[in-house]
Every structure is written in C-alpha cells, then in structure tokens.
C-alpha cells in the first residue's frame, strides 16, 4: 500500500496530509508515493530526519536556511517526463532543455544550502549546469548559445552585419536556414550528451522530493507538537495523551477543548463501553490514525506513543462502510468480519478496530456476535479494540469503560451546545458485565419532555424487574 491509497481509507489521515505545507509538485508526488513501512530501521531513519529538521527550526540561523530552501523548492517543477526522455533517443526541444537547466540550477542552489545535512543526498549537477549554461550567466532560461558551435557564432555574426547593412529578410533567408540547421545539430548533440545524466537527474528528483516532504513533516510536527513514536516489532500499543487533530480543530473553533486519552492495547482484545456520545468512535479512529501516521513515517498526536508494527489495519467503522452494493448494513458488516477472520487465519500481523459490532441486529444475537468475535480475537492473540453498547460480554478480553457524564464537571445546565463539557472521556478498567445506563440520565439533564421520560423509565423498570425475576428462577 502507498500513501495515496490510504488517503481514501482514513479521513483523519487525509486531513493530516492536507495540512502539510509542501512547496513543490515533486514533494507532493514523493509523499503520495510513500510506501507503508513495516521496517523498524526504515522508520527510525525517517523519524531521525524529521527530528534533525525540527532541531534546525529552533535555531534562528538554521531557520533562515530552511526558509531559503523552501523558496527554492517553490520554483521546482515536476519534470519527470523530460527526465524520462533523456534516457531515450529523442531530440529534446528548447522547452525541455530549459526545464533541465532550470532544475539543475535549483538543485545546485539547494545542494549548497543543505550541504551540512547528513541525510540529504543530492547529486552534483555542476557539470550539467555547465553543459546547459556554457556562458555561465546562470539565468533561468535556455538559448542555443553561440558558444555551442563556432559555425553558429559565425553565421549569426554574418546575419547581424548584413542586417546592419540593410539586407532584407528575403536576402537573409539562406543564412537563417543555415542557422536553424546548426541549431538543430546542437540540440541533437546536447540530447546525446544528456543521456549520461539520466540516472543523476532521476536521483535529484527523488532527493528534492524527499527534502520537501521532510521539511513539511517537520513543520507540522512543530506546529501541532507531535511526538516521535517508539516503534517495535512486537509488544503493546501504548498511547498517552492521545488526541485526534481534526476533531480537536473543530472543537477549538467552537471554543471547546479536546480531552486527550490514555490507552493500552495488548494481544488480548480490548472491549470499550460507554454512552453513545462518550467518544468511543473518536477514540477508535484516533488509534487507527496513529498506526497509519507511524507506518507512513509521521510523528503522531500524543504525549507518548509506543507502536508495534503491523502489516495491515483492519477496521469496521459504520460511516466508512460501503453499502451501495445493495447489501444491508448487517450483511456488509458480517462480510467485513469474515475478511478480518480470514486475514488472521493467514497469520497476518494486524491491528483490528471494530466500532459497535452488530449494532443493527437484535440485542440477544448482537451480544452473541460480539462475544464470538472477541473470543476469536483474544484466542488468536490479535491486538484489537472493539467498542460496544451491549452488556453481557463474557468472552476473555480487557474491558475499559469511558467514565462518561460527570455532573459537577461544568457549571450550569446541560445543553446540546455544552454537553461535551459534562463528559469525562478518560478510560477506566471495568470487569463488570453490564454497560453504562446514561441515556435517560442525559435526556433528563437536557430537559427532554418529562412525560415522555417518565413513560420510558416505567418501561425500563419493568424490563429490569423481569430480568431480576428471570435470574431468580434460574
């Protein structure tokens, strides 16, 4: 998988990528073609590059260099097509020769600016600049200079002399034809000479793209105060102070504060319960985002992050399922579960994230489905997180509960605009089989019609009474 594909799968990841201040189309292509990395060594090299650039940004003198590099990067064009043609028998035209000259000049300027950066490998293009700029004026345009061919210089001199003597264009036509023929010969010669530079030009494109991408990652890291994840081949996923940048940005615009959360996932499935508005889905998406960011070489939104590497992140999240194929939501969900089971049975290293499993079926069957899936995940020692509103989850797992509503957490009455101020989104270990019953409590706090809620409570008490009676009989 490459990053371009991942953007279609994870909305939060797309949001992060869209915030990157890339300077050039070469940098953007380098980013979009970035592979999913499951090598600890490769990721640590990427994180070290980001760390070094972040350190440079904190030093005034180095920060000025970074700004200068960005200015140069903004002038870089994506000339992949032209570079590709340097490896063929094609004769390059003046536009293509200009593109190569301008690019080579920019590479040399950037190379000089970053010469002390150990992680940057840009090829030396001084000789190429000399080939395309024989007069050494370093101007960003291309011209078939007199210096390329003595015969060309002589013909042009004759044209100038005879023009000054008053000869007409018709009288000079023969000389113009000779000039054009020599110019074409020069272009052919240059095209042949440039073939030897194809590999270095390709290397320069990749190097420039890397520089742009790392600078953008580092800038975002500093702006958002992201943290370098500690990657490991095996072990627990440990996240402290985890936040979701996109959700945090929305809350900040509304004058609200995002509550960061701590979570640890092991090789025993974790079941998360809590009220419908308790942030379980945001938590799941935040964990998903951290895994994607880590394995595409980004720092992550947390205070501390220890991230084991996986081959795939397998998810079932309601608003991301495609039900346009005519299947019911439940049928679509069951097919996703089957794909997850199939991947695990093939011994793939995966992270499994399932949101409100079987929420669209009846509670008795839904509870059984959740238990069965959790039991399968734990028995296969899969790192997994399953959110649910069902009670009676008895399968082996680690249980966490979102603390939920805290009435004295915020002064004033609860409204739709301030309800999140009353919520405590932190997790606490919970071995109970029941789930939080906060729906009616929240409805009362929101001032929902009294008669309606009294009727609801009557039915709830009746249901709880029948449940207690059933347990007594058993």
C-alpha positions in Angstrom: 0.0 0.0 0.0 1.1 3.5 -0.7 0.0 6.7 0.9 -2.2 7.8 -2.0 -4.4 4.7 -1.4 -4.5 5.2 2.4 -6.0 8.7 1.9 -9.2 7.1 0.6 -9.5 4.9 3.6 -8.9 7.1 6.6 -10.5 10.5 6.7 -8.4 11.7 9.6 -5.2 10.7 7.8 -6.3 12.7 4.8 -6.9 15.7 7.0 -3.4 15.5 8.4 -1.8 15.2 4.9 -3.9 18.1 3.6 -2.3 20.3 6.4 1.2 19.6 5.1 2.8 22.7 3.6 4.5 21.1 0.7 6.3 23.5 -1.6 6.6 21.6 -4.9 4.7 19.0 -7.0 7.8 16.9 -6.7 7.4 16.8 -2.9 3.7 16.0 -3.2 4.4 13.1 -5.5 7.1 11.8 -3.2 4.7 11.9 -0.3 1.8 10.3 -2.2 4.1 7.5 -3.4 5.4 6.8 0.1 5.1 3.1 1.0 3.6 1.6 4.1 6.7 0.8 6.1 6.9 -2.2 8.4 10.7 -2.0 8.9 11.8 -0.6 12.2 15.1 0.6 10.8 13.5 2.4 7.9 11.0 4.2 10.1 13.7 5.2 12.6 15.7 6.8 9.8 12.6 8.7 8.7 11.9 9.9 12.3 15.6 11.0 12.7 15.3 13.1 9.6 12.3 14.9 11.0 14.0 15.3 14.3 17.0 16.9 12.7 14.9 19.4 10.8 12.8 20.2 13.9 16.1 21.0 15.7 17.2 23.3 12.9 13.9 25.1 13.1 14.6 26.1 16.7 17.9 27.8 15.7 17.4 31.3 14.2 20.4 31.0 11.8 19.3 27.5 10.6 15.6 28.6 10.4 16.6 31.2 7.8 18.3 28.4 5.8 15.1 26.4 6.0 13.1 29.3 4.6 15.6 29.8 1.8 15.3 26.1 0.9 11.5 26.4 0.8 11.8 29.4 -1.5 13.9 27.4 -3.9 11.5 24.4 -3.6 8.6 26.5 -4.7 10.3 27.0 -8.0 10.8 23.3 -8.7 8.6 21.8 -11.4 7.8 18.1 -11.8 9.8 17.3 -14.9 9.6 13.5 -14.8 8.5 13.4 -18.4 11.5 15.4 -19.6 13.9 13.4 -17.4 12.4 10.2 -18.8 13.1 11.4 -22.3 16.8 11.9 -21.5 17.1 8.1 -21.4 15.8 7.7 -25.0 17.0 8.6 -28.5 14.6 11.6 -28.5 15.9 15.0 -29.5 14.9 17.5 -26.8 13.3 20.8 -27.7 14.1 24.2 -26.2 11.4 23.9 -23.5 12.7 20.6 -22.3 16.3 21.9 -22.3 15.1 24.9 -20.3 13.4 22.7 -17.8 16.5 20.6 -17.3 18.7 23.8 -17.0 16.4 25.4 -14.5 16.0 22.3 -12.4 19.8 21.7 -12.4 20.4 25.3 -11.2 17.8 24.9 -8.4 19.3 21.5 -7.3 22.8 23.1 -7.1 21.4 26.0 -5.0 19.6 23.7 -2.7 22.5 21.3 -2.5 24.7 24.2 -1.3 22.2 25.2 1.3 21.8 21.7 2.8 25.4 20.5 2.5 25.6 20.1 6.2 22.5 17.9 6.4 23.8 14.3 6.6 20.5 12.7 5.5 20.2 14.6 2.2 21.8 13.0 -0.9 21.6 15.3 -3.9 23.9 14.5 -6.9 26.4 17.1 -8.1 25.0 18.7 -11.2 27.7 21.4 -11.7 28.9 19.8 -14.9 25.4 19.6 -16.2 24.8 23.2 -15.5 28.0 23.9 -17.5 26.6 21.9 -20.4 23.3 23.8 -20.5 24.8 27.2 -19.5 28.1 27.4 -21.5 28.3 31.2 -21.0 28.0 30.8 -17.2 25.3 33.5 -16.7 23.1 31.2 -14.6 19.9 32.7 -16.0 16.7 30.6 -15.7 16.1 30.3 -19.5 17.6 28.3 -22.3 19.1 29.5 -25.6 21.2 27.8 -28.2 24.3 29.8 -27.4 27.0 30.8 -29.9 29.4 29.0 -27.6 28.0 25.7 -28.6 29.4 25.8 -32.1 31.9 28.2 -33.9 30.0 27.8 -37.1 26.8 29.0 -35.4 28.6 32.0 -34.0 30.0 32.9 -37.4 26.6 32.6 -39.2 24.9 34.8 -36.6 27.7 37.4 -36.9 27.1 37.5 -40.6 23.3 37.9 -40.1 23.9 40.9 -37.8 26.4 42.5 -40.2 24.2 42.2 -43.2 21.1 43.3 -41.3 23.0 46.5 -40.3 23.9 47.0 -44.0 20.2 47.0 -44.8 19.7 43.5 -46.3 16.1 42.3 -46.3 14.7 39.2 -44.6 14.4 37.6 -48.1 18.1 38.2 -48.7 19.0 36.7 -45.4 16.8 33.6 -45.8 19.7 31.4 -46.7 21.7 32.4 -43.6 18.6 31.8 -41.4 18.3 28.2 -42.8 21.9 27.6 -42.1 21.5 28.9 -38.6 18.5 26.7 -38.0 20.3 23.6 -39.3 23.3 24.2 -36.9 20.9 24.9 -34.0 19.2 21.5 -34.7 22.6 19.8 -34.8 23.4 21.4 -31.4 20.1 20.2 -29.9 20.9 16.7 -31.2 24.3 16.8 -29.7 23.0 18.0 -26.4 20.4 15.3 -26.3 23.0 12.7 -26.7 25.3 14.2 -24.0 22.3 14.4 -21.6 21.7 10.7 -21.7 24.6 10.2 -19.4 22.9 12.4 -16.8 19.6 10.5 -16.7 20.3 8.5 -13.6 21.6 11.5 -11.7 18.6 13.6 -12.8 16.3 10.9 -11.5 18.2 10.8 -8.2 17.9 14.6 -8.0 14.2 14.5 -8.4 13.8 11.9 -5.7 16.2 13.8 -3.4 14.3 17.1 -3.9 11.0 15.4 -3.2 12.4 13.9 0.0 13.7 17.2 1.2 10.3 18.9 0.6 8.4 16.1 2.3 10.6 16.0 5.4 10.5 19.8 5.8 6.7 19.7 5.6 6.5 16.8 8.1 8.9 18.6 10.5 6.9 21.9 10.2 3.6 20.1 11.1 5.4 18.3 13.9 6.4 21.6 15.5 3.1 23.3 14.9 1.0 20.5 16.4 3.5 19.4 19.0 3.5 15.8 17.7 5.7 13.2 19.3 8.1 10.7 17.8 6.6 7.2 18.2 8.8 4.4 19.6 8.4 1.5 17.1 8.8 -2.1 17.9 8.3 -5.4 16.2 6.2 -6.8 19.0 4.6 -5.7 22.2 1.7 -3.5 23.4 0.4 -0.4 21.7 0.8 2.3 24.4 -0.6 5.8 23.8 -0.7 8.6 26.4 -2.2 12.0 25.8 -3.8 10.7 22.6 -5.8 13.3 20.6 -7.4 13.5 17.1 -6.2 16.6 15.3 -9.3 17.1 13.1 -11.7 16.7 16.0 -9.5 19.0 18.1 -9.5 21.6 15.4 -13.3 21.6 15.2 -13.7 21.9 19.0 -11.1 24.7 19.1 -13.1 26.7 16.5 -16.1 26.3 18.8 -14.1 27.5 21.8 -14.1 24.0 23.3 -11.2 21.8 24.5 -10.4 18.3 23.3 -9.7 15.9 26.2 -6.7 13.7 25.4 -6.9 10.0 26.4 -4.6 7.2 27.5 -5.0 3.7 26.2 -3.0 0.5 26.0 -3.8 -2.4 23.6 -2.2 -5.8 24.1 -2.6 -9.2 22.5 -5.9 -9.7 24.3 -8.8 -7.9 22.7 -9.9 -4.7 24.4 -13.7 -4.0 24.7 -14.6 -0.4 25.2 -18.1 0.5 26.6 -19.7 3.8 27.3 -22.6 6.1 26.4 -23.3 6.7 22.7 -21.8 10.2 23.0 -18.9 9.1 25.1 -16.3 9.4 22.3 -15.7 5.7 21.7 -15.7 6.1 17.9 -13.3 9.1 18.1 -11.0 7.0 20.3 -11.1 4.1 17.8 -10.4 6.5 14.9 -7.6 8.1 16.8 -5.9 4.8 17.4 -6.3 4.0 13.7 -4.8 7.4 12.7 -1.7 6.8 15.0 -1.0 3.5 13.3 -1.3 5.0 9.8 0.8 8.0 10.7 3.5 5.9 12.3 3.9 3.5 9.4 4.0 6.2 6.8 6.8 8.0 8.7 5.0 10.8 10.6 5.2 11.9 14.2 1.9 11.3 16.0 -0.7 13.2 18.0 0.1 12.1 21.5 2.3 12.8 24.5 3.9 9.4 24.3 3.5 6.6 21.8 4.8 3.1 21.6 3.6 1.5 18.4 4.2 -2.2 17.3 4.4 -2.6 13.6 1.7 -4.4 11.7 1.1 -5.4 8.1 -2.5 -4.1 7.9 -5.0 -2.2 9.9 -8.4 -3.9 9.6 -11.4 -1.8 10.5 -15.2 -1.9 10.7 -16.4 1.6 11.2 -20.0 2.4 10.3 -19.5 5.7 8.4 -16.8 4.1 6.3 -18.6 1.0 5.1 -19.8 0.9 1.5 -23.4 -0.3 1.4 -24.1 0.8 -2.1 -23.8 -2.7 -3.4 -27.4 -3.4 -2.2 -26.4 -5.3 1.0 -28.0 -4.4 4.3 -25.7 -2.8 6.8 -25.6 -6.0 8.9 -24.7 -8.2 5.8 -22.0 -5.7 4.9 -20.6 -5.8 8.4 -20.6 -9.6 8.5 -18.6 -9.7 5.3 -16.0 -7.3 6.8 -15.8 -9.6 9.9 -15.2 -12.6 7.6 -12.4 -10.7 5.9 -10.8 -9.9 9.3 -11.1 -13.6 10.3 -9.6 -14.7 7.0 -6.5 -12.3 7.4 -6.0 -13.5 11.0 -6.2 -17.2 9.9 -3.5 -16.5 7.4 -1.3 -15.3 10.3 -1.0 -11.7 9.1 0.2 -9.2 11.7 -2.8 -6.9 12.0 -4.4 -4.3 14.2 -8.2 -4.8 14.3 -10.6 -1.9 15.2 -14.3 -2.6 15.3 -16.9 0.0 16.1 -20.3 -1.0 17.6 -20.2 -4.6 16.3 -23.7 -6.0 15.4 -25.4 -2.8 16.5 -28.1 -3.2 13.8 -29.4 -6.6 14.9 -31.4 -7.7 18.0 -29.6 -7.5 21.4 -29.5 -11.2 22.0 -27.9 -12.1 18.7 -25.8 -9.0 18.7 -24.3 -9.8 22.2 -23.5 -13.3 21.0 -21.8 -12.0 17.9 -19.7 -9.6 19.9 -18.7 -12.4 22.3 -17.8 -14.7 19.5 -15.7 -12.1 17.7 -13.9 -11.0 20.9 -13.2 -14.6 21.8 -11.7 -15.3 18.4 -9.5 -12.2 18.6 -8.2 -13.0 22.1 -7.6 -16.7 21.4 -5.5 -15.7 18.3 -3.7 -13.1 20.3 -4.6 -10.3 18.0 -4.2 -6.6 19.0 -7.7 -5.4 18.8 -10.2 -2.9 20.1 -14.0 -3.4 19.9 -16.5 -0.8 21.0 -20.0 -1.9 22.0 -23.1 -0.8 23.8 -24.0 -4.4 24.7 -23.8 -5.7 28.2 -23.1 -9.3 29.0 -19.7 -9.6 27.2 -18.2 -12.6 28.9 -15.5 -13.6 26.4 -11.9 -13.3 27.6 -10.8 -9.7 27.0 -9.6 -6.5 28.6 -12.6 -4.3 29.5 -12.5 -0.5 29.5 -15.3 1.9 30.3 -15.5 5.6 29.3 -16.2 7.4 32.5 -19.0 9.4 30.9 -21.2 12.1 32.4 -19.8 14.0 35.5 -22.5 16.4 36.7 -20.2 18.7 38.6 -17.6 18.8 35.9 -19.1 22.0 34.4 -21.2 24.8 35.9 -24.7 25.4 34.5 -27.3 23.3 32.8 -26.5 20.8 30.2 -27.5 21.8 26.6 -26.7 20.4 23.2 -24.0 23.1 22.8 -22.2 22.3 26.0 -22.8 18.6 26.6 -19.2 17.6 25.9 -18.2 19.8 28.9 -20.0 17.4 31.2 -18.3 14.3 29.7 -15.1 12.7 31.0 -13.7 10.8 28.1 -10.9 9.0 30.0 -10.9 5.3 30.3 -11.1 3.1 33.4 -10.7 -0.6 33.8 -14.0 -2.3 34.3 -14.7 -6.0 34.8 -18.5 -5.7 35.1 -20.7 -7.4 32.6 -23.3 -4.6 32.4 -22.9 -1.3 30.4 -23.4 2.3 31.4 -27.0 3.3 31.6 -26.6 7.0 31.0 -29.0 7.6 28.1 -32.1 8.5 30.2 -29.9 10.4 32.7 -28.5 12.6 29.9 -32.0 13.1 28.5 -33.2 14.4 31.9 -30.2 16.7 32.0 -31.0 18.0 28.5 -34.5 18.9 29.6 -36.4 16.4 27.4 -40.1 16.3 27.9 -40.9 15.0 31.4 -44.0 12.9 30.4 -42.0 11.1 27.7 -39.1 10.3 30.1 -41.4 9.1 32.8 -43.0 6.6 30.4 -39.5 5.5 29.3 -38.5 4.9 32.9 -41.6 2.9 33.6 -40.7 0.5 30.8 -37.1 0.4 31.9 -38.1 -0.6 35.5 -40.5 -3.2 34.2 -37.7 -4.7 32.0 -35.2 -4.7 34.9 -37.8 -6.3 37.1 -38.4 -9.1 34.6 -34.7 -9.6 34.3 -34.2 -10.0 38.0 -37.1 -12.4 38.2 -35.6 -14.5 35.4 -32.3 -14.7 37.3 -34.1 -15.7 40.5 -35.9 -18.5 38.7 -32.7 -19.7 37.1 
